[in-house]
Amino acid sequence: MMLFIAIVLSIPVYGYCIWGLFETEEAMLFMDRWRYKEEPEFSDLQIKFFKAGNIIVIVVMTLYILSIAYDTFF
C-alpha cells in the first residue's frame, strides 16, 4: 500500500521535473507569472541550477521509490 501511495504522489513531481528540463523558463515562472508586468530574464547560471535541481529530485525520488519497493517485496 505504501508503494502505491508513493508512486501516485510522485507522478506530479516527476511531471514537473521533466517539464522543467524541457521548458525551463516556463517552469520557473509556474504560479509566479502574476508577480511580473514583464517577463523576467533568467541568467544562464539560474537555468543551470534549476535543471540540476530537477535532475537531483528525479534521482532522489527514484531511489526513494526503489527503496520502498525493496522493503515491500523483499
Secondary structure, 3 states (H helix, E strand, C coil): CHHHHHHHHHHHHHHHHHHHHHCHHHHHCCCCHHHCCCCCCCCHHHHHHHHHHHHHHHHHHHHHHHHHHHHHHC
